[in-house]
Amino acid sequence: MVSRIACGCTDAIGDEPRLRAAVTEPLATVLGARCVLALAHEPVPAASATAAQLPLRYGETVLGVLQVDREDRLDDDDLVLARLVAEHAAVAWAKHLARAPKVRFADLDRVGALGIVVSDLEGRIFEINDTLAGIIGYSCDEVRATGFRWSEMTPEDWRAADLQAVAELRATGVTGLREKPYIRKDGARVWVLVGSTVVDHEVVSFVIDIDARKQAELAAQKARERSAVAEVNARLAAIVDSTDDAIIGKTLEGVVTSWNHGAEKLFGYTVDEMRGRSIAILIPDERLHEETELLAHLARGEVTRFETLRRRKDGTLIDVAVTSSPIYDGERVVGASKVARDITSRKVAETALAQAVASAQAANRELEAFRYSVAHDLRAPVRAVNGFAQILSEDYGEKLDAEGRALIADIRGGAKTMGTLIDALLSLARLTRSELHREDADLAAIARSVVATLAAAQPDRHVELLAKGPLNVTADPRLLRVVVDNLVGNAWKFTGKVEHATIEIGETRCDGARTFFIRDNGAGFDMAHAANLFGPFQRLHTVREFAGTGIGLATVQRIVHRHGGRIWAESAVAAGATFYFTLEAKEARS
């Protein structure tokens, strides 16, 4: 049976329909099954779960599949028969495929329709036809005699694609059509369309010259690119011409080559008046050195930005911000593009602002001087009042009735309070006038020292201080002591009516800035009045409730501001208060 099928296959070589029938029909009759032969590039028909698929293997190449489909599963004898038939079919089909290209090769060589090349999978070329020889510019004898390889016709940047095609040939025996360039003998590139198949362990490739079409496509693509570039350039030109900024082109010698509408408006010259003239016409004599320095920067390929004065056609001077950039031709600087913007309004505003700041600073200095002078000058009269009241009490106290003595006591008490306020004002003034000396300091250590001093003065008070680790800062230690004295002192004072008083000092981050806080569980305050906290003599509690002058928090705010920081508070009535502060302006903005 097998020998009969083998003979039938041999007789049918060269006739594909007969060869298919010689394999499938006898086997289908013997096994009572439906048999289908599918080559590697053909789809395999759908089959039942009991179907068997046997590869048509010729050497290392799988040419296709022989599918045997029967309602019941094939037994071992049936499978042995089917495998033997598949082996003979593979041999016959390989011979058929080997014969077919040789016939087609001769026909195509005569008509010159296709270039044909026979090679192995390692890239060694055995044969080419005259058509392909004409495409690549070599003679057939040159290719045959020199051990020519595919790689010699393939550009370096296309080697990876060739390796991928070889991998596809090894796996399936065939590749799809692909476009690629060949290198001709004269070094020129020529575009081809290539398709390959494996026949009897050799690769037969068919090549079509598509260079004319490809060149036309490339030319069309370049034309589209040029059109796109022209459109972009037109849009850029429209933008350049419509902007209010002056955009000027010039040579490295300073000669104007282009002048937009913005330049006309800013400087008063038309394009005809400026093109071909030196840019120096716009530069005041005392600033001509700027152009010399600028041209030197441009020659080195450097972009330069600066603010300066320029002269208009009518002779007036205007403030401008200038950006000058090099223009390249390849890697060589051939000119410059200058953008000038009128900043006159900004300069006027900056000048007005600077004057306002200077006036405010001068007014503050005068106010501080006045405050210091008034406070200092009030000291003597207040001391005199207190002194005379004391003399009156000591020398004439026995002659006065109880009400008189009480009035003298009120006078002395008022003088003492006035003296305390004057001292506080003088202290606030000194803080403003003194210089800042930054050093390394530890806020937590300062807080512990302040609490220790307060506890020594009031040994009957029991206040818990929570101060974790060192809180190292760089600040004026003398002024920092004043800040902690006031904030911790306030916390100590406003927890005086709390049974278990606690004061905490620590750090956190607010808006990305390192922020310190001092927190207590004391009387607290209504946040509706928080805006009055840091004003001099502003108090949220009466003197009878909690003693004080109303100067402490104003002093703290002044010190924090002098360090470039800010201070704020959060609180609620009977729920304690937390005062937050920063000591660096840069940190506060980060």
C-alpha positions as CSV (number, residue, x, y, z in Angstrom):
1,M,0.0,0.0,0.0
2,V,2.7,2.5,1.0
3,S,4.9,1.6,-2.0
4,R,1.9,2.2,-4.3
5,I,1.3,5.6,-2.8
6,A,5.0,6.4,-3.1
7,C,5.0,5.5,-6.8
8,G,2.0,7.6,-7.4
9,C,3.6,10.6,-5.8
10,T,6.8,10.2,-7.9
11,D,4.7,10.1,-11.1
12,A,2.8,13.2,-10.1
13,I,5.9,15.4,-9.4
14,G,5.5,18.6,-11.4
15,D,1.7,18.5,-11.4
16,E,0.5,20.0,-8.1
17,P,-3.1,18.8,-8.2
18,R,-2.1,15.3,-9.1
19,L,0.5,15.2,-6.4
20,R,-2.1,16.3,-3.7
21,A,-4.5,13.6,-5.0
22,A,-1.8,10.9,-5.1
23,V,-1.1,11.5,-1.3
24,T,-4.6,12.1,0.1
25,E,-7.0,9.9,-2.0
26,P,-5.5,6.4,-1.4
27,L,-4.9,7.1,2.3
28,A,-8.5,8.4,2.7
29,T,-9.8,5.2,1.1
30,V,-7.7,2.9,3.3
31,L,-8.4,4.6,6.6
32,G,-12.0,5.7,5.9
33,A,-11.0,9.3,6.8
34,R,-11.0,12.8,5.3
35,C,-7.4,13.6,4.3
36,V,-6.1,17.1,3.5
37,L,-2.6,18.2,2.6
38,A,-1.7,21.9,3.5
39,L,1.6,23.5,2.6
40,A,3.3,25.8,5.1
41,H,1.9,29.0,3.7
42,E,-1.7,27.5,3.5
43,P,-4.3,27.5,6.4
44,V,-5.1,24.1,7.9
45,P,-8.9,23.3,7.7
46,A,-10.9,23.0,10.9
47,A,-11.0,19.4,12.1
48,S,-12.6,17.2,14.8
49,A,-11.0,16.5,18.2
50,T,-9.9,13.0,16.9
51,A,-8.0,14.4,13.9
52,A,-4.3,13.7,13.6
53,Q,-1.9,16.2,12.0
54,L,1.4,14.9,10.6
55,P,4.2,17.3,9.6
56,L,5.7,17.0,6.1
57,R,9.3,17.2,7.2
58,Y,12.1,17.3,4.7
59,G,15.5,17.5,6.6
60,E,15.1,20.4,9.0
61,T,12.3,22.1,6.9
62,V,8.6,21.5,7.5
63,L,6.9,21.8,4.1
64,G,3.4,21.5,5.4
65,V,0.9,19.2,7.2
66,L,-1.0,16.1,6.4
67,Q,-4.3,16.1,8.3
68,V,-6.2,12.8,8.8
69,D,-9.7,13.4,10.2
70,R,-12.0,10.4,11.2
71,E,-15.0,10.1,13.5
72,D,-13.1,7.6,15.8
73,R,-9.6,8.1,16.9
74,L,-6.8,6.5,14.8
75,D,-5.2,3.4,16.3
76,D,-1.5,2.8,16.4
77,D,-1.4,0.8,13.1
78,D,-3.3,3.6,11.3
79,L,-0.9,6.2,12.7
80,V,2.1,4.2,11.5
81,L,0.6,4.0,8.0
82,A,-0.2,7.7,8.0
83,R,3.3,8.7,9.1
84,L,4.9,6.5,6.4
85,V,2.7,8.2,3.8
86,A,3.6,11.6,5.2
87,E,7.3,10.9,4.9
88,H,7.0,9.8,1.2
89,A,4.8,12.8,0.5
90,A,7.4,15.2,2.0
91,V,10.1,13.8,-0.2
92,A,7.9,14.0,-3.3
93,W,6.8,17.5,-2.5
94,A,10.3,18.7,-2.0
95,K,11.3,17.4,-5.4
96,H,8.2,19.0,-6.9
97,L,9.1,22.4,-5.3
98,A,12.7,22.0,-6.5
99,R,11.7,21.3,-10.1
100,A,9.1,24.2,-10.3
101,P,11.5,27.1,-9.6
102,K,14.0,25.8,-12.1
103,V,11.3,25.9,-14.8
104,R,10.1,29.3,-13.8
105,F,13.7,30.5,-13.5
106,A,14.3,29.8,-17.1
107,D,11.1,31.5,-18.3
108,L,11.6,34.5,-16.1
109,D,15.2,34.9,-17.2
110,R,14.1,35.0,-20.8
111,V,11.4,37.7,-20.3
112,G,13.5,39.7,-17.7
113,A,10.5,40.2,-15.5
114,L,12.2,39.2,-12.2
115,G,15.6,39.1,-10.7
116,I,16.2,35.6,-9.2
117,V,18.9,34.5,-6.8
118,V,19.6,31.1,-5.3
119,S,21.6,31.1,-2.0
120,D,21.8,29.2,1.3
121,L,20.6,30.3,4.7
122,E,24.0,31.6,5.6
123,G,23.9,34.1,2.8
124,R,26.2,32.5,0.2
125,I,25.0,33.1,-3.3
126,F,25.2,30.3,-5.8
127,E,23.3,31.6,-8.8
128,I,21.7,34.8,-10.1
129,N,19.9,35.6,-13.4
130,D,20.8,38.4,-15.8
131,T,17.9,40.5,-14.6
132,L,19.2,40.7,-11.0
133,A,22.8,41.1,-12.3
134,G,21.5,44.2,-14.1
135,I,19.8,45.5,-11.0
136,I,23.0,45.3,-8.8
137,G,25.5,46.2,-11.5
138,Y,27.5,43.0,-11.3
139,S,27.9,40.2,-14.0
140,C,26.6,36.7,-13.3
141,D,30.2,35.4,-13.6
142,E,31.5,38.0,-11.0
143,V,28.9,36.8,-8.5
144,R,29.6,33.1,-9.2
145,A,33.4,33.4,-9.1
146,T,33.9,35.5,-5.9
147,G,31.8,33.7,-3.3
148,F,29.4,36.6,-3.2
149,R,27.2,37.0,-0.1
150,W,23.9,38.7,0.6
151,S,25.6,41.0,3.1
152,E,27.6,42.6,0.3
153,M,24.4,43.8,-1.3
154,T,22.8,44.9,2.0
155,P,23.3,48.3,3.6
156,E,24.6,48.2,7.2
157,D,21.4,49.7,8.6
158,W,19.3,46.9,6.9
159,R,21.3,43.9,8.2
160,A,19.0,43.4,11.2
161,A,16.0,43.1,8.8
162,D,17.8,40.5,6.8
163,L,18.6,38.5,9.9
164,Q,14.9,38.6,10.8
165,A,14.0,37.3,7.3
166,V,16.4,34.4,7.6
167,A,14.9,33.5,11.0
168,E,11.5,33.5,9.4
169,L,12.8,31.3,6.6
170,R,14.2,28.8,9.1
171,A,10.9,28.7,11.0
172,T,8.4,28.6,8.1
173,G,10.3,28.1,4.9
174,V,8.9,31.3,3.3
175,T,9.0,35.1,3.9
176,G,6.5,37.7,3.0
177,L,7.3,40.4,0.5
178,R,9.5,43.1,1.8
179,E,11.0,46.4,0.5
180,K,14.7,47.1,1.0
181,P,17.6,48.8,-0.7
182,Y,20.5,46.9,-2.4
183,I,24.0,48.3,-2.8
184,R,25.1,48.4,-6.5
185,K,28.6,47.7,-7.6
186,D,29.1,51.5,-8.1
187,G,28.0,52.1,-4.5
188,A,24.6,53.6,-5.3
189,R,21.5,52.3,-3.6
190,V,18.6,50.8,-5.5
191,W,15.2,49.9,-4.0
192,V,13.8,46.4,-4.6
193,L,10.9,44.2,-3.6
194,V,12.0,40.8,-2.3
195,G,10.2,37.5,-1.6
196,S,12.0,34.2,-0.6
197,T,11.2,30.5,-0.1
198,V,13.2,27.5,0.9
199,V,13.5,24.7,-1.7
200,D,15.5,21.6,-1.1
201,H,17.6,23.3,1.6
202,E,18.3,26.3,-0.7
203,V,16.8,29.8,-0.7
204,V,15.2,31.0,-3.9
205,S,14.5,34.7,-3.8
206,F,12.5,36.8,-6.4
207,V,13.5,40.4,-6.8
208,I,11.6,43.3,-8.5
209,D,13.3,46.6,-9.2
210,I,11.0,49.3,-7.6
211,D,13.6,52.0,-7.5
212,A,11.7,54.3,-9.9
213,R,8.5,54.0,-7.8
214,K,10.4,54.4,-4.6
215,Q,12.3,57.5,-5.8
216,A,9.0,59.0,-6.8
217,E,7.6,58.3,-3.4
218,L,10.6,59.7,-1.7
219,A,10.5,62.8,-3.9
220,A,6.8,63.2,-3.1
221,Q,7.5,62.8,0.6
222,K,10.3,65.4,0.4
223,A,7.9,67.7,-1.4
224,R,5.4,67.3,1.3
225,E,8.0,68.0,4.0
226,R,9.2,71.1,2.1
227,S,5.6,72.2,1.9
228,A,5.1,71.6,5.6
229,V,8.3,73.5,6.4
230,A,7.2,76.3,4.1
231,E,3.8,76.4,5.9
232,V,5.5,76.5,9.3
233,N,7.9,79.2,8.1
234,A,4.9,81.2,6.8
235,R,3.1,80.9,10.2
236,L,6.3,81.9,12.0
237,A,6.7,84.8,9.7
238,A,3.1,85.9,10.5
239,I,3.8,85.5,14.2
240,V,7.0,87.5,14.0
241,D,5.3,90.2,12.0
242,S,2.3,90.5,14.3
243,T,4.1,90.6,17.7
244,D,4.6,93.8,19.5
245,D,8.2,92.8,20.3
246,A,10.9,94.0,18.1
247,I,12.5,91.0,16.3
248,I,15.6,91.9,14.4
249,G,18.0,89.8,12.3
250,K,21.6,91.0,11.9
251,T,25.0,89.8,10.8
252,L,28.0,89.2,13.1
253,E,29.2,92.7,12.0
254,G,25.9,94.2,13.4
255,V,24.3,94.9,10.0
256,V,20.5,94.6,10.0
257,T,19.1,91.9,7.7
258,S,15.5,91.7,8.9
259,W,13.2,94.1,10.7
260,N,9.6,93.2,11.8
261,H,6.6,95.4,12.3
262,G,7.2,95.4,16.1
263,A,10.6,96.9,15.5
264,E,9.0,99.6,13.4
265,K,6.6,100.5,16.2
266,L,9.2,100.3,19.0
267,F,12.1,102.3,17.3
268,G,10.2,104.3,14.7
269,Y,12.3,103.2,11.7
270,T,10.8,101.4,8.7
271,V,12.2,98.2,7.3
272,D,13.6,100.1,4.3
273,E,15.3,102.6,6.5
274,M,17.0,99.9,8.6
275,R,17.8,97.0,6.3
276,G,21.5,97.1,5.5
277,R,22.3,99.7,8.2
278,S,24.3,99.2,11.4
279,I,22.3,98.4,14.5
280,A,24.6,100.9,16.3
281,I,22.2,103.7,15.1
282,L,19.9,102.5,18.0
283,I,22.6,102.5,20.7
284,P,23.5,105.6,22.8
285,D,27.2,106.5,22.6
286,E,27.8,105.6,26.2
287,R,26.5,102.1,25.6
288,L,28.3,101.2,22.3
289,H,30.5,98.8,24.3
290,E,27.5,96.6,24.9
291,E,27.2,95.8,21.1
292,T,30.9,94.9,20.9
293,E,30.6,92.5,23.9
294,L,27.3,91.1,22.6
295,L,28.8,90.3,19.1
296,A,31.7,88.5,20.9
297,H,29.2,86.3,22.8
298,L,27.2,85.6,19.6
299,A,30.4,84.5,17.8
300,R,30.9,81.9,20.5
301,G,27.3,80.7,20.1
302,E,26.1,82.1,23.4
303,V,22.6,83.5,24.1
304,T,22.6,86.8,25.9
305,R,19.9,88.5,28.0
306,F,20.1,91.9,29.5
307,E,18.2,95.2,30.1
308,T,19.5,98.5,28.6
309,L,18.6,101.8,27.0
310,R,18.1,102.3,23.2
311,R,17.4,105.4,21.1
312,R,14.3,105.8,19.0
313,K,14.3,107.6,15.6
314,D,12.9,110.8,17.4
315,G,15.9,110.7,19.8
316,T,14.1,109.6,22.9
317,L,15.6,106.9,25.0
318,I,13.5,103.8,26.0
319,D,14.1,100.9,28.4
320,V,14.2,97.6,26.7
321,A,14.8,93.9,27.6
322,V,17.0,92.3,25.0
323,T,17.5,88.6,24.2
324,S,20.2,87.9,21.5
325,S,20.6,84.4,20.1
326,P,23.0,83.1,17.4
327,I,21.8,81.9,14.0
328,Y,23.5,78.8,12.6
329,D,24.3,77.5,9.2
330,G,25.1,74.0,10.1
331,E,27.6,74.3,12.9
332,R,28.8,77.8,11.9
333,V,27.4,80.9,13.5
334,V,26.4,83.3,10.6
335,G,24.3,85.9,12.3
336,A,22.1,86.8,15.2
337,S,18.4,87.2,16.1
338,K,17.6,89.9,18.6
339,V,14.3,90.3,20.4
340,A,13.7,93.6,22.2
341,R,10.7,94.3,24.4
342,D,9.7,97.8,25.7
343,I,9.9,97.7,29.5
344,T,9.4,101.4,30.1
345,S,6.1,100.9,32.0
346,R,7.8,98.3,34.2
347,K,10.8,100.5,34.9
348,V,8.5,103.4,35.8
349,A,6.5,101.1,38.2
350,E,9.8,99.7,39.7
351,T,11.1,103.2,40.3
352,A,7.8,104.2,41.9
353,L,7.8,101.1,44.0
354,A,11.4,101.7,45.1
355,Q,10.6,105.3,46.0
356,A,7.5,104.1,48.0
357,V,9.6,101.5,49.8
358,A,12.3,104.1,50.5
359,S,9.7,106.6,51.8
360,A,8.1,103.9,54.0
361,Q,11.4,102.9,55.4
362,A,12.3,106.5,56.1
363,A,8.9,107.0,57.7
364,N,9.4,103.9,59.8
365,R,12.8,105.1,60.9
366,E,11.4,108.4,61.8
367,L,8.5,106.7,63.7
368,E,10.9,104.5,65.6
369,A,13.1,107.4,66.4
370,F,10.1,109.4,67.6
371,R,8.8,106.4,69.6
372,Y,12.2,106.0,71.2
373,S,12.5,109.7,71.9
374,V,9.0,110.0,73.4
375,A,9.5,106.9,75.5
376,H,12.9,108.1,76.7
377,D,11.7,111.6,77.4
378,L,8.7,110.3,79.3
379,R,10.9,108.4,81.7
380,A,12.0,111.4,83.7
381,P,8.5,112.9,84.3
382,V,7.1,109.5,85.2
383,R,9.9,109.0,87.7
384,A,9.3,112.5,89.1
385,V,5.6,111.8,89.6
386,N,6.4,108.5,91.3
387,G,9.1,110.2,93.4
388,F,6.9,113.1,94.6
389,A,4.1,110.7,95.3
390,Q,6.5,108.6,97.5
391,I,7.7,111.8,99.3
392,L,4.1,112.8,99.8
393,S,3.2,109.4,101.2
394,E,6.3,109.3,103.5
395,D,6.2,112.9,104.8
396,Y,2.5,113.6,104.9
397,G,0.9,110.2,105.0
398,E,-0.1,110.5,108.7
399,K,-1.8,113.8,108.0
400,L,-4.0,112.3,105.2
401,D,-7.1,110.3,105.7
402,A,-7.6,106.8,104.2
403,E,-8.9,108.1,100.9
404,G,-6.0,110.4,100.4
405,R,-3.5,107.7,101.1
406,A,-5.4,105.4,98.6
407,L,-5.2,108.2,96.0
408,I,-1.4,108.4,96.5
409,A,-1.1,104.6,96.1
410,D,-3.1,104.8,92.8
411,I,-0.7,107.6,91.6
412,R,2.3,105.4,92.4
413,G,0.7,102.3,90.8
414,G,-0.1,104.2,87.6
415,A,3.4,105.6,87.5
416,K,4.9,102.2,87.9
417,T,2.6,100.8,85.1
418,M,3.6,103.7,82.9
419,G,7.3,103.0,83.6
420,T,6.8,99.4,82.6
421,L,5.1,100.4,79.3
422,I,7.9,102.9,78.6
423,D,10.6,100.3,79.2
424,A,8.7,97.9,76.9
425,L,8.5,100.6,74.1
426,L,12.2,101.3,74.5
427,S,13.0,97.6,74.2
428,L,10.8,97.3,71.1
429,A,12.6,100.3,69.6
430,R,16.1,98.9,70.4
431,L,15.1,95.6,68.7
432,T,14.4,97.5,65.5
433,R,17.6,99.5,65.6
434,S,20.1,96.8,66.6
435,E,22.0,94.7,64.1
436,L,21.3,91.0,63.5
437,H,24.1,88.5,64.4
438,R,23.2,85.0,63.3
439,E,24.7,82.0,65.2
440,D,23.8,78.4,65.8
441,A,21.2,78.0,68.6
442,D,19.0,75.4,70.1
443,L,15.3,76.5,70.6
444,A,14.6,73.5,72.9
445,A,17.5,74.3,75.2
446,I,16.4,78.0,75.4
447,A,12.8,76.9,76.2
448,R,14.1,74.6,79.0
449,S,16.1,77.5,80.4
450,V,13.1,79.9,80.4
451,V,10.9,77.4,82.1
452,A,13.5,76.7,84.7
453,T,13.7,80.5,85.5
454,L,9.9,80.7,85.7
455,A,9.7,77.7,87.9
456,A,12.3,79.2,90.3
457,A,10.2,82.4,90.5
458,Q,7.0,80.4,91.1
459,P,7.9,77.2,92.9
460,D,4.3,76.4,93.7
461,R,3.5,76.0,90.0
462,H,3.8,72.6,88.4
463,V,4.1,72.8,84.6
464,E,5.2,70.0,82.3
465,L,7.5,71.0,79.4
466,L,7.5,68.8,76.3
467,A,10.6,69.5,74.3
468,K,11.9,66.7,72.1
469,G,15.5,66.7,71.2
470,P,17.5,69.7,69.9
471,L,15.8,72.2,67.6
472,N,18.9,73.7,66.0
473,V,18.5,77.0,64.1
474,T,20.7,79.8,62.8
475,A,19.5,83.0,64.3
476,D,20.5,85.9,66.6
477,P,20.6,84.1,69.9
478,R,19.9,87.3,71.9
479,L,16.7,88.0,70.0
480,L,15.8,84.4,69.8
481,R,15.8,84.4,73.7
482,V,13.4,87.3,73.6
483,V,11.0,85.3,71.3
484,V,11.1,82.2,73.5
485,D,10.9,84.3,76.7
486,N,7.7,86.0,75.5
487,L,6.0,82.9,73.9
488,V,6.9,80.5,76.7
489,G,6.2,83.2,79.3
490,N,2.7,83.7,77.8
491,A,2.1,80.0,77.8
492,W,3.2,79.8,81.5
493,K,0.9,82.8,82.3
494,F,-2.2,81.6,80.5
495,T,-2.0,78.1,82.0
496,G,-2.0,79.5,85.5
497,K,-5.6,78.4,86.1
498,V,-5.2,74.9,84.6
499,E,-4.7,72.0,87.0
500,H,-2.3,70.0,84.8
501,A,-0.5,72.6,82.8
502,T,1.6,71.6,79.8
503,I,3.8,73.6,77.4
504,E,5.2,72.0,74.2
505,I,7.9,73.2,71.8
506,G,8.6,71.4,68.6
507,E,8.8,71.7,64.8
508,T,6.7,70.7,61.8
509,R,6.4,71.8,58.1
510,C,3.8,74.3,56.8
511,D,3.7,75.0,53.1
512,G,7.0,73.1,52.7
513,A,8.8,75.4,55.2
514,R,10.4,74.4,58.5
515,T,8.1,75.7,61.1
516,F,8.5,75.9,64.9
517,F,5.6,75.9,67.4
518,I,5.0,76.6,71.1
519,R,1.7,75.1,72.3
520,D,-0.1,75.2,75.7
521,N,-3.4,74.0,77.2
522,G,-4.3,77.3,78.8
523,A,-7.1,79.8,78.5
524,G,-6.8,80.2,74.7
525,F,-8.7,83.0,72.8
526,D,-11.3,83.6,70.2
527,M,-9.8,83.4,66.7
528,A,-12.2,86.2,65.6
529,H,-9.8,88.6,67.4
530,A,-6.6,87.0,66.1
531,A,-5.8,90.0,63.9
532,N,-5.2,92.1,67.0
533,L,-2.7,89.7,68.6
534,F,0.5,91.3,67.3
535,G,-0.3,95.0,67.6
536,P,1.4,97.0,70.4
537,F,-0.8,97.4,73.5
538,Q,-3.5,95.0,72.0
539,R,-4.7,92.6,74.6
540,L,-7.4,89.9,74.4
541,H,-7.6,89.5,78.2
542,T,-7.9,92.1,80.9
543,V,-5.1,93.0,83.3
544,R,-7.1,91.6,86.2
545,E,-7.4,88.2,84.4
546,F,-3.7,88.0,83.3
547,A,-1.0,90.6,83.8
548,G,1.0,92.1,81.0
549,T,1.8,95.2,78.9
550,G,0.5,94.1,75.4
551,I,4.0,94.7,73.9
552,G,5.3,91.1,74.1
553,L,3.8,89.6,70.9
554,A,4.5,92.8,69.0
555,T,8.1,92.4,69.9
556,V,8.1,88.7,68.9
557,Q,6.6,89.5,65.5
558,R,9.2,92.2,64.9
559,I,12.0,89.8,65.7
560,V,10.6,87.0,63.5
561,H,10.1,89.5,60.6
562,R,13.7,90.7,61.0
563,H,14.8,87.1,60.5
564,G,12.8,86.8,57.3
565,G,10.1,84.6,58.8
566,R,6.4,84.9,59.7
567,I,4.3,84.1,62.8
568,W,0.7,83.2,63.3
569,A,-1.5,81.5,66.0
570,E,-4.3,79.0,66.3
571,S,-6.5,78.8,69.3
572,A,-10.0,78.3,70.8
573,V,-11.4,79.7,74.1
574,A,-10.5,77.4,77.0
575,A,-8.7,75.0,74.6
576,G,-5.2,76.4,74.7
577,A,-3.2,78.2,72.0
578,T,-0.4,77.3,69.5
579,F,1.9,79.9,68.1
580,Y,3.7,78.9,64.8
581,F,6.8,80.8,63.4
582,T,9.4,80.4,60.7
583,L,12.9,82.0,60.7
584,E,13.9,81.9,57.0
585,A,12.1,83.7,54.2
586,K,13.5,81.1,51.6
587,E,12.2,78.2,53.7
588,A,8.8,79.9,53.9
589,R,8.6,80.1,50.1
590,S,9.9,76.6,49.4
